């Protein structure tokens, strides 16, 4: 069944708004985008192309701006299918055999899908709103005793002030997180024992508008990973993959790794187990569809390495989930490896549709080929990273020119491919895919590429 991908990256904003106003009163999402009324209109326009990672040639990606499919010729030559891009002002398919796929389900998109006759397999919006709240995730952490020491949920300014006083001696300070937020947004950091000025005003608005605030101690981050799961209506939730996160020193997302070895995944097994346990809880409540949970390895005040298995919960698509689509470019697809053990039982790992990529390179492939880097291809699964940054990091250089100049920084048979539109319209969102025969080569290529852009992501497990 062909799919229509809808880029409502402001998903959490509408959930937050529905906390204080009935969601059924939300305006038509497509109409809001066209009129420039969506709070994420810019990100919708500039990020719609990310669906390309998992889309097929017969699919449609809805966008608000012109995207030239020729910009993805390097990926197409590697075997990635390129979907059709369709503006909201253009005629869209209106047949029942088209399946609507949003970033996350909200009431306005459910209405749009129904009105246009698209297939609409969607969970209850009330359930979607509940399980995407930080209040719900905090409750699971507390029930399972897997959260951070000193973390608290505040329903009022008084409760928030009490929580902050108790964390005032934490040397790294504290962080406040609104009930709905994504990618580190809707959060504010502070130190000391008082809630003052802009921070107090921010907190009061969030308490009134979107519900309780989570207050947490800031800890020494070591590494993070996304646990990507698919929850069916019936049957056991399925692990899609583990995607270690690249996060810079300021906490900004810079990419996801895909195709990691079972050995690399092993250190995240407790987080995988927690993610699947979370998926079972969500399924019991009536949610089905994509789920991404984030886990963090950190060092506590005593210097001990610890794991927070449920740092975040996203009952929607995530960048890490999309990154797994690039496994289709690997010569021996990691998704088929099997053998991953979680909680003492072998899990059913979803496999991706097979591709037979040409691996012939071409002028836009920056280095080498992937066909003969080992004597026996079954000995190397291949791996990769989806890197994400902006034009300001390129310091005026064109992405294609920069990659060409970075040839010598790519070890062995590593390939680096442009993965975002070429137009200056997308200057805030640039992307490349790195494919490597071994994890060591991938790690070195990542380090060299990011450091050349002035981006430091520290240690990644």
C-alpha positions in Angstrom: 0.0 0.0 0.0 1.5 3.4 -1.0 2.0 5.9 1.8 1.5 9.6 2.2 4.0 11.0 4.6 2.9 14.1 6.6 5.5 16.1 8.4 3.8 17.5 11.5 7.0 18.0 13.4 5.0 20.4 15.7 3.3 17.3 17.0 4.0 17.9 20.6 2.9 21.6 20.3 -0.6 20.5 19.4 -0.6 17.9 22.2 0.4 20.7 24.6 -2.3 23.0 23.3 -4.9 20.3 23.7 -4.2 20.2 27.4 -6.0 23.4 27.8 -8.3 23.4 24.8 -10.3 20.6 23.1 -8.1 19.1 20.4 -11.1 18.7 18.1 -11.2 22.4 17.8 -7.7 22.4 16.2 -7.7 23.9 12.6 -7.2 21.8 9.5 -3.5 21.1 9.6 -2.9 21.5 5.8 -4.8 24.8 5.9 -2.7 26.0 8.8 0.5 25.2 7.0 -0.6 27.0 3.8 -1.7 30.1 5.8 1.6 30.1 7.7 -0.3 29.5 11.0 1.6 26.4 12.1 4.2 27.0 14.9 6.5 24.6 13.0 5.8 25.8 9.4 9.5 26.4 8.8 10.6 23.1 10.1 7.8 21.4 8.1 9.1 23.0 5.0 12.7 22.4 5.6 12.6 18.9 7.1 10.0 17.0 5.0 12.7 15.4 3.0 13.8 13.3 6.0 11.1 10.8 5.2 13.1 9.8 2.2 15.1 7.5 4.6 12.2 5.0 4.8 10.1 5.9 1.8 9.6 3.8 -1.3 9.4 5.1 -4.9 5.6 4.9 -5.0 5.2 6.9 -1.8 4.4 10.7 -1.6 6.0 13.1 0.8 3.8 16.2 1.5 5.8 19.4 1.6 5.3 23.2 1.4 8.3 24.0 -0.8 10.0 22.8 -4.0 12.3 19.8 -3.6 14.2 18.6 -6.6 14.5 14.8 -6.6 17.7 15.2 -8.6 19.3 16.5 -5.4 19.2 12.9 -4.1 20.9 11.4 -7.2 23.9 10.1 -5.2 21.6 8.1 -2.9 19.6 6.9 -5.9 22.7 5.6 -7.5 23.4 3.7 -4.3 20.0 2.0 -4.7 17.8 4.1 -2.4 14.3 4.6 -3.9 13.4 8.3 -4.2 9.7 9.1 -3.5 7.5 11.9 -5.1 7.4 15.3 -3.3 4.0 17.0 -3.5 3.2 20.5 -2.2 0.1 21.1 -0.1 -1.3 23.3 -2.9 -1.1 20.5 -5.4 -3.6 17.7 -6.0 -3.0 14.8 -3.5 -4.2 11.2 -3.9 -7.6 10.7 -2.5 -8.0 6.9 -2.7 -8.5 4.5 0.2 -5.5 2.4 -0.8 -3.2 5.3 0.3 -2.0 5.0 3.9 -1.5 8.2 5.8 1.7 8.3 7.9 2.3 11.3 10.1 5.2 12.1 12.4 2.7 11.6 15.2 -1.1 11.3 15.4 -3.1 14.3 16.3 -6.8 14.9 15.9 -6.5 17.5 13.0 -4.6 15.0 10.9 -7.0 12.2 11.7 -9.8 14.4 10.4 -7.8 15.3 7.3 -7.0 11.7 6.5 -10.7 10.7 6.9 -11.9 13.6 4.8 -9.5 12.8 2.0 -10.3 9.1 2.0 -6.9 7.9 3.0 -6.3 4.8 5.1 -6.1 5.9 8.7 -4.9 3.2 11.1 -4.5 5.5 14.2 -4.7 5.0 17.9 -7.0 7.1 20.1 -5.8 10.7 20.3 -6.4 10.6 24.0 -4.1 7.7 24.4 -1.5 9.4 22.1 -1.6 12.5 24.3 -1.3 10.6 27.5 1.7 8.4 26.6 3.6 11.2 25.0 3.5 13.3 28.2 6.5 13.5 30.4 4.2 13.0 33.3 3.5 9.5 32.0 7.1 8.6 31.4 8.0 10.0 34.8 5.4 7.7 36.4 6.9 4.6 34.7 10.4 5.6 35.9 9.2 6.0 39.4 7.1 2.7 39.4 10.1 0.7 38.0 12.7 2.6 40.1 14.9 3.4 37.1 14.9 7.2 37.2 17.5 9.8 38.5 17.9 10.3 42.2 16.2 13.6 43.2 14.0 13.9 40.1 10.5 15.2 40.9 7.2 16.0 39.2 5.8 19.4 40.1 2.1 20.4 39.6 2.6 23.9 41.1 5.2 26.6 41.6 5.4 25.7 45.3 6.2 22.0 44.5 8.7 23.1 41.9 10.5 25.4 44.4 10.7 22.5 46.8 12.2 20.2 44.2 14.8 22.9 43.2 15.8 23.5 46.8 16.5 19.8 47.2 18.6 19.8 44.0 20.4 23.1 44.8 23.6 21.4 45.9 24.0 19.4 42.6 27.2 20.8 41.1 25.9 20.6 37.5 22.6 22.3 38.3 19.1 21.2 37.4 16.8 21.1 34.4 13.1 21.7 34.1 11.1 19.9 31.4 7.6 20.9 30.3 5.0 18.2 30.0 5.3 18.1 26.2 8.5 18.7 24.3 10.9 17.2 21.8 14.6 17.2 20.8 15.6 19.0 24.0 13.1 21.8 23.4 10.7 23.0 26.1 13.3 22.6 28.7 15.3 25.1 30.7 18.5 24.8 32.9 19.4 26.5 36.1 21.4 26.4 39.3 20.9 27.3 42.9 17.9 27.1 45.2 15.6 29.8 43.9 13.2 30.0 41.0 13.5 33.5 39.7 12.9 35.9 36.8 12.4 34.4 33.4 12.7 30.9 34.7 9.8 31.4 37.0 7.7 33.0 34.3 8.5 30.1 31.9 7.5 27.6 34.5 4.2 29.3 35.4 3.2 29.4 31.7 4.0 25.7 31.2 2.2 24.7 34.4 -0.9 26.6 33.2 -0.7 25.6 29.5 0.5 22.0 29.4 0.5 20.5 32.9 3.1 19.4 35.4 6.9 20.0 35.0 9.6 17.4 35.5 12.6 18.6 37.5 15.8 16.6 37.2 19.4 16.9 38.3 21.9 17.4 35.5 24.3 14.5 35.4 27.5 13.8 33.5 26.4 12.3 30.2 28.5 9.5 28.8 26.4 8.2 25.9 22.8 8.0 24.6 20.9 5.7 22.3 17.5 5.4 20.8 15.6 2.1 21.2 13.3 1.8 18.1 10.2 -0.4 18.5 7.1 -1.1 16.5 3.9 -1.8 18.4 1.3 -3.8 16.5 -2.4 -3.8 17.4 -2.0 -7.4 18.5 1.0 -9.6 19.2 4.3 -8.8 20.8 6.0 -5.4 20.2 9.0 -5.8 17.9 12.5 -4.3 18.2 13.4 -2.5 15.0 16.9 -1.5 16.1 19.2 0.5 18.4 20.5 3.8 17.2 23.2 5.4 19.2 22.8 9.2 19.3 25.3 11.8 18.4 24.8 14.9 20.7 27.1 17.9 20.8 28.3 19.6 24.0 25.2 21.8 24.2 22.8 18.9 23.9 21.9 19.4 20.3 21.1 16.3 18.2 23.8 15.8 15.5 22.9 12.4 14.1 22.1 8.7 14.6 24.2 5.6 14.0 22.6 2.6 12.2 23.7 -1.0 11.5 25.7 -1.4 14.8 27.0 -4.8 15.7 25.3 -7.1 18.3 28.3 -6.5 20.5 27.8 -2.8 20.4 24.1 -3.2 21.1 24.8 -5.5 24.0 25.6 -2.6 26.4 22.1 -1.3 25.8 20.3 -4.5 26.5 18.8 -3.3 29.8 17.4 -0.2 27.9 16.1 -2.5 25.2 14.3 -4.6 27.9 12.9 -1.4 29.4 11.8 -0.1 26.0 9.9 -3.4 25.2 8.3 -3.3 28.7 7.2 0.2 27.9 5.8 -0.9 24.6 3.8 -3.6 26.3 2.3 -1.0 28.7 1.5 1.4 25.8 -0.2 -1.5 23.9 -2.3 -2.3 26.9 -3.5 1.3 27.0 -4.5 1.1 23.3 -1.5 2.7 21.5 0.0 1.0 18.4 2.5 2.3 15.9 6.1 3.6 16.2 7.8 4.0 19.6 11.2 5.4 20.3 12.6 5.4 23.8 15.9 7.1 24.7 18.5 5.7 27.2 21.5 7.4 28.7 24.7 6.1 30.2 25.9 8.6 32.8 28.3 8.9 35.7 26.8 9.6 39.1 28.2 11.8 41.9 30.3 8.9 43.2 31.9 8.4 39.8 30.0 5.2 39.1 28.8 4.5 35.6 25.0 4.0 35.5 22.3 3.6 33.0 19.0 5.5 32.8 16.9 3.2 30.5 13.9 5.4 30.0 15.2 9.0 29.7 12.6 9.9 27.1 9.5 8.3 25.5 8.3 9.2 22.0 5.1 7.4 20.8 5.7 8.7 17.3 8.4 8.5 14.6 11.9 9.7 15.5 15.0 10.6 13.6 16.6 7.4 14.9 13.8 5.3 13.5 14.2 7.0 10.1 18.0 6.5 10.2 17.4 2.8 10.2 16.0 3.1 6.7 19.5 3.7 5.5 20.4 0.1 6.5 19.0 -0.6 3.0 22.2 0.8 1.6 24.5 -1.7 3.5 25.8 -4.6 1.5 24.9 -7.1 4.2 21.9 -5.6 6.0 22.4 -5.4 9.8 18.6 -5.8 10.3 18.9 -9.5 9.5 21.6 -10.3 11.9 19.4 -11.9 14.6 20.8 -13.2 17.8 20.1 -10.2 20.0 18.9 -11.3 23.4 16.8 -9.1 25.7 15.6 -10.1 29.1 16.8 -13.6 28.6 14.7 -14.3 25.5 15.5 -13.9 21.8 13.4 -11.1 20.3 11.8 -10.9 16.9 13.8 -8.2 15.0 12.0 -6.5 12.2 13.7 -6.9 8.8 13.7 -4.3 6.1 12.7 -4.9 2.5 15.7 -6.2 0.5 17.5 -4.0 -1.9 20.2 -4.9 -4.4 22.2 -1.6 -4.6 24.7 -1.2 -7.5 27.5 0.1 -5.3 29.1 1.6 -8.4 30.0 4.9 -6.8 30.0 7.8 -9.2 31.2 11.4 -9.1 29.1 12.2 -6.0 30.3 9.2 -4.0 33.2 10.5 -2.0 35.4 7.5 -1.4 35.7 3.9 -2.4 33.1 1.1 -2.9 31.4 -1.3 -0.6 31.4 -4.5 -2.6 34.8 -6.0 -1.9 36.2 -4.6 1.3 36.4 -8.1 2.8 37.1 -11.5 1.3 33.8 -12.8 2.6 31.0 -10.2 2.7 29.2 -12.2 5.4 32.1 -11.4 7.7 31.2 -7.7 7.7 27.7 -6.3 8.0 28.6 -2.7 7.3 27.4 0.2 9.4 26.7 3.9 9.0 25.7 7.2 10.5 23.2 9.9 9.5 24.9 13.2 10.3 22.9 16.4 10.7 24.0 20.0 11.0 23.5 23.5 9.5 25.1 25.8 6.9 26.7 27.9 9.7 29.0 24.9 10.4 30.0 24.9 6.7 31.2 28.6 7.1 30.0 29.6 3.6 31.1 26.4 1.8 28.7 24.4 -0.3 27.9 21.0 1.1 29.0 19.1 -2.0 32.3 21.1 -2.2 33.0 20.5 1.4 32.5 16.7 1.1 34.8 16.7 -2.0 37.5 18.5 0.0 37.1 15.9 2.9 38.1 12.9 0.8 41.4 12.4 2.6 39.6 12.4 5.9 37.6 9.3 5.0 39.5 6.1 5.9 39.5 3.0 3.8 36.4 2.3 1.9 34.2 4.8 3.6 31.5 6.5 1.6 30.0 10.0 2.5 26.9 11.0 0.5 24.8 14.2 0.6 21.4 13.4 2.0 19.6 16.8 2.1 18.3 19.1 -0.7 20.8 21.2 -2.5 18.7 24.4 -2.4 19.8 27.3 -0.1 16.2 27.1 1.3 17.3 24.2 3.5 20.4 26.0 4.9 19.5 25.3 8.5 19.2 21.5 7.9 22.1 19.8 6.1 22.6 16.1 6.2 25.0 13.4 5.0 25.0 9.6 5.2 28.3 7.9 6.0 28.6 4.2 5.1 31.6 2.2 6.4 32.7 -1.5 6.2 33.7 -1.5 9.9 32.7 0.4 13.1 36.3 1.6 13.6 36.3 3.2 10.1 32.9 4.7 10.7 34.0 6.2 14.1 37.1 7.7 12.5 35.1 9.2 9.6 32.6 10.7 12.0 35.2 12.2 14.2 37.1 13.8 11.2 33.9 15.1 9.5 32.4 16.6 12.6 35.6 18.1 13.9 36.2 19.8 10.6 32.8 21.5 11.2 33.7 22.5 14.8 31.3 20.0 16.3 32.4 17.9 19.3 30.1 15.0 20.3 32.4 13.4 22.8 32.3 9.7 23.5 29.7 7.5 21.8 29.1 3.9 22.8 
